[in-house]
Amino acid sequence: VLLEHLDFFIFFLLFVGATVFAWLFFCLFIAFLIYCFYIKYIHMKYDHIPGPFFLGHSPTFLRIMKNDGIVHNKFLEWAETYGPVYRMNILHYIILVVTCPEATKEILMSSKYPKDRFLYKRMFNLFGQRFIGTGLVTAIDHETWYKQRRIMDPAFSTLYLRGLMGTFNERAEKLMDKLSDLADSSTPVPSVLHPLLRCKTSPVQQLAFPQSHRDLSERDSVKQTLPFQFKPKNWPFIDEVRKACRLLRTTGAQWIRDRRTAMQNGDDVPKDILTQIIKTAATEKNMSEEDEEFMLDNFVTFFIAGQETTANQLAFCIMELARHPEILDKVTKEVDDVIGMKQEISYDDLGKLVYLSQVLKETLRIYPTAPGTSREIHGDMIIDGVHLPGGFTCMLSSYAMGRMEKFFKEPLKFDPDRFHPDAPKPYYCYFPFALGPRSCLGKNFAQMEAKVVMAKLLQRFDFSLIPGQTFDLQDTGTLRPKSGVICTIKHRKYKN
């Protein structure tokens, strides 16, 4: 009898299990069909814009990123094929890439188009550990962003930056000392990018984020996928990244606390950007714990992004000057005329280095270290005569537009005269620091620093590229020279 009851109980469980499984499979199948119809519905709204169906460009992007390619080269290729607006599909997610100056002006110069949640929320954390958080770069909500910007603005005002010229000179001198040692050794520099990064990186930053971790950035979109995280061989790497995030944020919080305590005690503190930010924050009413966390988010943002982008720009600039001796001679002559043998460069000197400014701008045209930005478009738009239903993400690529013949004649030719004061200014097709209210707050800081470093470099050294090296790019969220720029550096010989 017990066996009969047991057999019946087992049969009953199997029957119930099979029934539940069948219903679950049926529900999943219905949900899949509904999702497919939803994808079809979304795509039908944009069928008049070129682009593939269903999986769309996902395999293309994954293949490019896994092969260390440049996604923005594909954006450029498609822009030249399909025109000023084209569609990219990632399942139901619609991205429209726009290379139309008028639309660029409309979208970037207005505050009504928020940053894209899909992209910028992925920089909130790394593998579940808070990283950049909701700082100026990643804040989606306008009010959250505006309050932070109000606190940060005074620290990046022209008046305050003028007072940092001593700091710019001091940091540049440290780099010159490193390069001087390399020049004395008469050995080729395997990567001029490395001394630039080491000069701009603090010991804590080197400890917290070794090179392999700095290379995450945009590749997080691949590495933070579940397949990557489920592979046991990747777990040590993931654990190190999480520890690095915690160390960086813990150290940043301690620095902020120590600086604030020193200021409250009336101690002497450095007259740097951190001090100015804390002063401004102290004037704000109702600073909450969340606001303190935002301050730390911004500390990490400037700590990581600020040093990388400028170093990459300088490396590209050195690479192009070494490839164009006539431009190198011209900019060197300007530095000699303005700076001479002075060791301390003044703010007024920077304004006189007009051609050097042109060289740096042209560098960013071909090699924008931050190659693009994106915005959410909720309402309908008309771009270049094409009606676009609202509910899509708009991708704007400074990299693609800066390399298009329709905007720049011979776009791959390095020609600083494009940015001569008397030359026509590019009409919303050149935006390496973005544009409008969400443009890069540190733009002037970065370009002042770049000018000081390049002026001192040109003042003291001759450099030439090692033959046979490639000039490929590497996309790590910011663009950098893949080889690092291999060159020889020698002390300049002045003629009496």
C-alpha positions as CSV (number, residue, x, y, z in Angstrom):
1,V,0.0,0.0,0.0
2,L,2.8,2.4,0.9
3,L,4.5,1.6,-2.5
4,E,1.3,2.3,-4.3
5,H,0.8,5.6,-2.5
6,L,4.5,6.5,-3.2
7,D,4.1,5.7,-6.8
8,F,1.0,7.8,-7.0
9,F,2.7,10.7,-5.2
10,I,5.7,10.6,-7.6
11,F,3.3,10.4,-10.5
12,F,1.4,13.4,-9.1
13,L,4.6,15.4,-8.7
14,L,5.7,14.6,-12.2
15,F,2.3,15.5,-13.6
16,V,2.3,18.9,-11.7
17,G,5.9,19.6,-12.6
18,A,5.2,18.9,-16.3
19,T,2.1,21.0,-16.2
20,V,3.9,23.9,-14.5
21,F,6.8,23.6,-16.9
22,A,4.4,23.5,-19.9
23,W,2.6,26.6,-18.6
24,L,6.0,28.3,-17.9
25,F,7.2,27.5,-21.4
26,F,4.0,28.7,-22.9
27,C,4.2,32.0,-20.9
28,L,7.8,32.5,-21.9
29,F,6.9,31.8,-25.6
30,I,4.0,34.3,-25.4
31,A,6.3,36.9,-23.7
32,F,8.9,36.3,-26.5
33,L,6.3,36.8,-29.2
34,I,5.1,40.0,-27.5
35,Y,8.7,41.2,-27.3
36,C,9.2,40.4,-31.0
37,F,6.1,42.3,-31.9
38,Y,7.2,45.2,-29.7
39,I,10.6,45.2,-31.5
40,K,8.7,45.2,-34.8
41,Y,6.5,48.1,-33.6
42,I,9.5,50.2,-32.5
43,H,11.4,49.5,-35.7
44,M,8.4,50.3,-37.9
45,K,8.5,53.9,-36.5
46,Y,12.0,54.2,-38.0
47,D,11.8,52.1,-41.1
48,H,12.2,55.1,-43.3
49,I,15.8,55.5,-41.9
50,P,18.5,53.1,-43.1
51,G,19.3,50.3,-40.7
52,P,19.1,46.5,-40.2
53,F,16.3,44.6,-38.3
54,F,16.2,42.8,-34.9
55,L,19.8,42.2,-33.7
56,G,20.9,45.1,-35.9
57,H,24.4,46.4,-35.2
58,S,25.1,44.5,-31.9
59,P,27.3,41.8,-33.5
60,T,29.2,44.5,-35.4
61,F,30.0,46.6,-32.3
62,L,31.0,43.5,-30.3
63,R,33.3,42.3,-33.0
64,I,34.9,45.8,-33.4
65,M,35.5,46.2,-29.6
66,K,36.8,42.7,-29.1
67,N,39.3,43.3,-31.9
68,D,40.4,46.6,-30.3
69,G,38.9,48.5,-33.2
70,I,37.4,52.0,-33.3
71,V,33.6,52.1,-33.3
72,H,33.7,55.7,-34.4
73,N,35.4,54.6,-37.7
74,K,32.2,52.6,-38.4
75,F,30.1,55.7,-37.5
76,L,32.1,57.7,-40.1
77,E,31.8,55.0,-42.7
78,W,28.0,54.7,-42.3
79,A,27.6,58.5,-42.2
80,E,29.3,58.8,-45.6
81,T,27.1,55.9,-46.9
82,Y,23.7,56.8,-45.4
83,G,23.9,60.6,-45.0
84,P,23.4,63.0,-42.0
85,V,21.0,60.7,-40.0
86,Y,20.9,56.9,-39.9
87,R,19.6,54.2,-37.6
88,M,21.3,51.7,-35.4
89,N,19.4,48.9,-33.7
90,I,20.2,46.9,-30.6
91,L,17.0,44.8,-30.2
92,H,14.3,47.4,-29.2
93,Y,16.9,50.1,-28.5
94,I,17.0,52.7,-31.2
95,I,20.1,54.9,-31.7
96,L,20.1,57.6,-34.4
97,V,23.6,58.8,-35.4
98,V,23.4,62.5,-36.5
99,T,26.1,64.3,-38.5
100,C,24.1,67.4,-39.3
101,P,25.5,70.7,-37.9
102,E,22.0,72.3,-37.5
103,A,20.8,69.3,-35.5
104,T,24.0,69.2,-33.4
105,K,23.4,72.9,-32.5
106,E,19.8,72.2,-31.6
107,I,20.5,69.2,-29.4
108,L,23.7,70.2,-27.6
109,M,22.9,73.8,-27.1
110,S,19.7,73.1,-25.3
111,S,19.2,71.8,-21.8
112,K,15.9,69.9,-22.6
113,Y,17.8,66.9,-24.1
114,P,19.2,64.8,-21.2
115,K,22.2,62.6,-21.4
116,D,21.5,59.0,-22.5
117,R,20.7,56.7,-19.6
118,F,21.8,53.5,-21.4
119,L,25.4,54.8,-21.9
120,Y,26.0,57.1,-18.9
121,K,24.4,54.9,-16.3
122,R,26.9,52.2,-17.1
123,M,29.7,54.4,-15.8
124,F,27.9,54.7,-12.4
125,N,29.7,51.6,-11.2
126,L,32.1,48.9,-12.2
127,F,30.9,45.4,-11.6
128,G,28.5,46.6,-8.9
129,Q,31.0,48.9,-7.1
130,R,30.3,52.6,-7.3
131,F,32.9,54.3,-9.5
132,I,32.1,57.7,-11.1
133,G,28.6,57.6,-9.7
134,T,26.3,60.6,-10.5
135,G,28.9,63.3,-11.1
136,L,28.8,66.1,-13.7
137,V,29.6,63.7,-16.5
138,T,27.0,61.1,-15.7
139,A,24.2,63.0,-14.0
140,I,21.0,62.6,-16.1
141,D,18.5,64.8,-14.1
142,H,19.0,68.5,-14.9
143,E,18.4,69.7,-11.4
144,T,21.0,67.3,-9.9
145,W,23.5,68.3,-12.6
146,Y,22.8,72.0,-12.2
147,K,23.4,72.1,-8.4
148,Q,26.8,70.3,-8.9
149,R,27.8,72.6,-11.7
150,R,27.0,75.6,-9.6
151,I,29.4,74.4,-7.0
152,M,32.1,73.4,-9.4
153,D,32.0,76.5,-11.7
154,P,34.0,78.9,-9.5
155,A,36.9,76.5,-9.4
156,F,37.2,76.6,-13.2
157,S,36.7,80.3,-13.8
158,T,39.3,82.1,-15.8
159,L,40.3,84.3,-12.9
160,Y,40.9,81.3,-10.7
161,L,42.8,79.3,-13.4
162,R,45.1,82.2,-13.8
163,G,46.2,81.7,-10.3
164,L,47.1,78.1,-11.1
165,M,49.8,79.0,-13.6
166,G,52.4,78.3,-10.9
167,T,51.0,74.8,-10.5
168,F,50.9,74.2,-14.2
169,N,54.6,75.2,-14.5
170,E,55.6,73.1,-11.6
171,R,54.0,69.9,-13.0
172,A,55.4,70.6,-16.4
173,E,58.9,71.0,-15.0
174,K,58.6,67.5,-13.4
175,L,57.9,66.1,-16.9
176,M,60.8,68.1,-18.4
177,D,63.1,66.6,-15.8
178,K,62.0,63.0,-16.8
179,L,62.4,63.8,-20.4
180,S,65.8,65.3,-19.8
181,D,67.0,62.1,-18.2
182,L,65.7,60.2,-21.2
183,A,67.4,62.6,-23.6
184,D,70.7,62.3,-21.7
185,S,70.5,58.5,-22.1
186,S,70.3,58.7,-25.9
187,T,67.9,55.8,-25.9
188,P,64.6,55.8,-27.8
189,V,61.5,56.4,-25.7
190,P,59.4,53.3,-26.1
191,S,56.2,55.3,-25.5
192,V,56.1,59.0,-25.0
193,L,52.6,58.6,-23.6
194,H,53.9,56.8,-20.5
195,P,56.0,59.7,-19.2
196,L,53.0,62.1,-19.9
197,L,50.7,59.8,-17.9
198,R,53.1,59.3,-15.0
199,C,53.7,63.1,-14.8
200,K,50.0,63.7,-14.5
201,T,49.2,60.8,-12.2
202,S,49.6,60.8,-8.4
203,P,51.0,57.8,-6.5
204,V,47.5,57.0,-5.2
205,Q,46.1,57.0,-8.7
206,Q,48.9,54.6,-9.9
207,L,48.1,52.4,-6.9
208,A,44.4,52.4,-7.3
209,F,44.2,52.1,-11.1
210,P,47.1,50.3,-12.8
211,Q,47.1,50.4,-16.6
212,S,44.9,47.4,-17.1
213,H,42.2,49.0,-15.1
214,R,42.4,52.4,-16.8
215,D,41.8,50.5,-20.0
216,L,38.3,49.5,-18.9
217,S,36.3,52.7,-19.6
218,E,34.1,52.2,-22.6
219,R,35.0,48.5,-22.8
220,D,32.8,48.1,-19.7
221,S,29.9,47.6,-22.1
222,V,31.6,44.4,-23.1
223,K,33.3,43.4,-19.8
224,Q,30.2,44.1,-17.6
225,T,28.1,41.7,-19.5
226,L,27.0,38.5,-17.7
227,P,29.0,36.1,-19.9
228,F,32.2,38.0,-19.0
229,Q,31.4,38.0,-15.3
230,F,30.4,34.3,-15.1
231,K,33.7,33.1,-16.4
232,P,35.9,32.0,-13.4
233,K,39.1,33.1,-15.2
234,N,37.8,36.8,-15.1
235,W,37.0,36.8,-11.4
236,P,40.4,37.9,-10.1
237,F,40.3,40.8,-12.6
238,I,36.8,41.8,-11.5
239,D,37.8,41.6,-7.8
240,E,40.8,43.8,-8.4
241,V,38.7,46.4,-10.2
242,R,36.2,46.5,-7.3
243,K,39.0,46.9,-4.8
244,A,40.5,49.7,-6.9
245,C,37.2,51.5,-7.0
246,R,36.8,51.2,-3.2
247,L,40.4,52.4,-2.6
248,L,40.0,55.4,-4.9
249,R,36.7,56.5,-3.3
250,T,37.9,55.9,0.2
251,T,41.1,57.9,-0.4
252,G,39.1,60.7,-2.1
253,A,36.7,60.9,0.8
254,Q,39.7,61.1,3.2
255,W,41.3,63.9,1.2
256,I,38.1,65.9,1.2
257,R,37.7,65.4,5.0
258,D,41.3,66.3,5.7
259,R,41.2,69.4,3.5
260,R,37.9,70.6,5.0
261,T,39.2,70.1,8.6
262,A,42.4,72.0,7.8
263,M,40.4,74.9,6.3
264,Q,38.2,75.0,9.3
265,N,41.2,75.1,11.6
266,G,42.7,78.0,9.7
267,D,45.7,75.9,8.5
268,D,47.6,76.7,5.3
269,V,46.1,74.6,2.4
270,P,47.0,74.4,-1.3
271,K,45.2,77.0,-3.4
272,D,44.0,74.3,-5.8
273,I,40.7,73.3,-7.3
274,L,39.7,71.0,-4.4
275,T,40.1,73.9,-2.0
276,Q,37.9,76.1,-4.2
277,I,35.2,73.5,-4.5
278,I,35.0,73.0,-0.8
279,K,34.8,76.8,-0.3
280,T,31.9,77.1,-2.7
281,A,30.1,74.1,-1.3
282,A,30.3,75.7,2.2
283,T,28.2,78.6,0.9
284,E,25.4,76.2,-0.3
285,K,22.4,75.8,1.9
286,N,21.1,72.4,2.9
287,M,24.1,70.3,1.8
288,S,22.9,66.7,2.3
289,E,24.8,63.4,2.6
290,E,23.8,62.8,-1.0
291,D,25.4,66.1,-2.0
292,E,28.6,65.0,-0.3
293,E,28.5,61.8,-2.2
294,F,28.1,63.8,-5.5
295,M,31.2,65.8,-4.5
296,L,33.1,62.6,-4.2
297,D,31.8,61.4,-7.5
298,N,33.2,64.6,-9.1
299,F,36.5,64.2,-7.4
300,V,36.8,60.7,-8.9
301,T,35.7,62.0,-12.3
302,F,38.3,64.7,-12.5
303,F,40.9,62.4,-10.8
304,I,40.6,59.8,-13.5
305,A,39.4,61.5,-16.7
306,G,41.3,64.8,-16.3
307,Q,44.7,63.4,-16.5
308,E,44.1,60.8,-19.2
309,T,42.5,63.0,-21.9
310,T,45.2,65.7,-21.8
311,A,48.0,63.2,-21.9
312,N,46.4,61.5,-24.9
313,Q,46.0,64.9,-26.7
314,L,49.7,65.7,-26.0
315,A,50.8,62.3,-27.3
316,F,48.8,62.8,-30.6
317,C,50.2,66.4,-30.9
318,I,53.8,65.1,-30.6
319,M,53.1,62.4,-33.1
320,E,51.7,64.8,-35.7
321,L,54.4,67.5,-35.2
322,A,57.1,64.8,-35.7
323,R,55.4,63.7,-38.9
324,H,55.2,67.4,-40.2
325,P,58.6,69.1,-39.8
326,E,57.5,72.3,-41.4
327,I,54.7,72.7,-38.8
328,L,57.1,71.7,-36.1
329,D,59.6,74.4,-37.2
330,K,56.8,77.1,-37.3
331,V,55.4,76.3,-33.9
332,T,58.9,76.0,-32.4
333,K,59.8,79.5,-33.8
334,E,56.7,80.9,-32.2
335,V,57.6,79.4,-28.8
336,D,61.1,80.8,-29.1
337,D,59.7,84.3,-29.9
338,V,57.2,84.3,-27.1
339,I,58.9,82.3,-24.3
340,G,62.6,82.5,-25.2
341,M,64.7,80.9,-22.5
342,K,62.2,81.7,-19.6
343,Q,61.5,78.8,-17.3
344,E,58.2,80.3,-15.9
345,I,55.5,80.7,-18.5
346,S,52.9,83.3,-17.6
347,Y,49.2,83.5,-18.4
348,D,49.8,86.4,-20.8
349,D,52.4,84.2,-22.6
350,L,49.7,81.6,-23.3
351,G,47.6,84.2,-25.1
352,K,50.5,85.0,-27.5
353,L,51.0,81.4,-28.5
354,V,48.4,81.6,-31.2
355,Y,49.8,79.0,-33.6
356,L,50.3,76.5,-30.8
357,S,46.6,76.9,-30.0
358,Q,45.9,76.1,-33.7
359,V,48.1,73.0,-33.5
360,L,46.3,71.8,-30.4
361,K,42.8,72.4,-31.9
362,E,43.8,70.6,-35.1
363,T,45.0,67.7,-33.0
364,L,41.6,67.4,-31.3
365,R,39.8,67.7,-34.7
366,I,41.5,64.5,-36.0
367,Y,41.9,62.8,-32.6
368,P,39.2,64.0,-30.2
369,T,40.1,62.2,-27.0
370,A,36.4,62.1,-26.0
371,P,35.1,61.1,-29.5
372,G,31.4,61.6,-29.0
373,T,28.4,62.1,-26.8
374,S,24.7,61.1,-26.8
375,R,21.4,62.5,-25.8
376,E,17.8,61.2,-25.2
377,I,15.2,62.7,-27.6
378,H,11.7,62.3,-26.2
379,G,9.8,64.5,-28.6
380,D,9.5,64.3,-32.4
381,M,12.2,66.1,-34.5
382,I,12.9,66.9,-38.1
383,I,16.6,66.6,-39.1
384,D,17.7,67.4,-42.6
385,G,14.1,67.0,-43.7
386,V,13.6,63.6,-42.1
387,H,10.8,63.2,-39.6
388,L,12.0,61.3,-36.5
389,P,9.5,60.1,-34.0
390,G,10.4,60.7,-30.4
391,G,11.8,58.0,-28.1
392,F,15.3,57.5,-29.4
393,T,18.9,58.1,-28.4
394,C,20.9,60.5,-30.6
395,M,24.6,59.8,-31.0
396,L,26.8,62.8,-31.9
397,S,30.3,61.9,-33.0
398,S,32.9,64.7,-33.1
399,Y,35.3,62.0,-34.4
400,A,33.2,61.3,-37.5
401,M,32.2,64.9,-38.2
402,G,35.9,66.1,-37.8
403,R,36.9,63.6,-40.5
404,M,34.2,64.3,-43.1
405,E,35.1,65.9,-46.4
406,K,31.9,67.9,-46.4
407,F,33.0,69.8,-43.3
408,F,36.8,69.8,-43.7
409,K,38.7,69.8,-47.0
410,E,41.2,66.9,-47.0
411,P,40.1,65.9,-43.5
412,L,43.0,63.6,-42.8
413,K,45.5,66.2,-43.6
414,F,47.0,67.8,-40.4
415,D,46.6,71.5,-41.1
416,P,46.5,73.9,-38.1
417,D,45.7,76.9,-40.4
418,R,42.1,75.6,-40.4
419,F,41.9,77.3,-37.0
420,H,43.7,80.5,-37.9
421,P,41.9,83.5,-36.2
422,D,40.8,84.8,-39.6
423,A,39.7,81.4,-41.0
424,P,35.9,80.6,-41.0
425,K,35.0,78.9,-37.8
426,P,33.6,75.3,-38.1
427,Y,29.8,75.4,-37.8
428,Y,28.8,72.9,-35.1
429,C,30.9,70.1,-36.6
430,Y,33.9,70.5,-34.2
431,F,33.0,69.7,-30.5
432,P,35.8,67.8,-28.8
433,F,34.6,69.1,-25.4
434,A,30.9,68.9,-26.4
435,L,28.8,72.1,-26.6
436,G,26.2,74.0,-24.6
437,P,25.3,73.7,-21.0
438,R,26.7,70.1,-20.7
439,S,30.1,71.0,-22.3
440,C,33.2,69.9,-20.5
441,L,33.8,72.1,-17.4
442,G,37.5,71.4,-17.4
443,K,38.1,72.5,-21.0
444,N,40.0,75.7,-20.2
445,F,42.0,73.9,-17.5
446,A,43.0,71.1,-19.9
447,Q,44.0,73.4,-22.7
448,M,46.0,75.7,-20.4
449,E,47.9,72.7,-19.1
450,A,48.4,71.3,-22.6
451,K,49.8,74.6,-23.8
452,V,52.3,74.9,-20.9
453,V,53.6,71.4,-21.4
454,M,53.9,71.7,-25.2
455,A,55.6,75.1,-24.9
456,K,58.2,73.8,-22.5
457,L,58.7,70.6,-24.6
458,L,59.3,72.6,-27.8
459,Q,61.5,75.1,-26.0
460,R,63.9,72.4,-24.8
461,F,63.8,69.3,-26.9
462,D,64.0,68.0,-30.4
463,F,62.1,64.8,-31.1
464,S,61.7,62.4,-34.0
465,L,59.7,59.3,-34.6
466,I,61.2,55.8,-34.8
467,P,60.7,54.5,-38.4
468,G,58.3,51.7,-39.0
469,Q,55.9,52.3,-36.1
470,T,52.1,52.2,-36.7
471,F,49.8,55.1,-36.1
472,D,46.8,53.1,-35.1
473,L,44.4,54.3,-32.5
474,Q,43.1,52.6,-29.4
475,D,39.7,53.2,-28.0
476,T,39.6,52.8,-24.2
477,G,36.7,55.2,-23.8
478,T,39.1,58.0,-24.6
479,L,41.2,57.7,-27.8
480,R,44.9,57.2,-27.5
481,P,47.8,56.3,-29.8
482,K,48.0,52.5,-29.7
483,S,51.8,52.4,-29.9
484,G,52.1,55.2,-27.4
485,V,54.3,57.2,-29.9
486,I,57.9,55.8,-30.1
487,C,60.5,58.5,-30.6
488,T,63.9,59.8,-29.8
489,I,64.3,62.9,-27.7
490,K,67.4,65.2,-27.7
491,H,68.3,68.4,-26.1
492,R,67.9,71.4,-28.5
493,K,71.0,73.0,-29.7
494,Y,70.6,76.8,-29.8
495,K,72.5,78.8,-32.4
496,N,74.4,81.8,-31.2
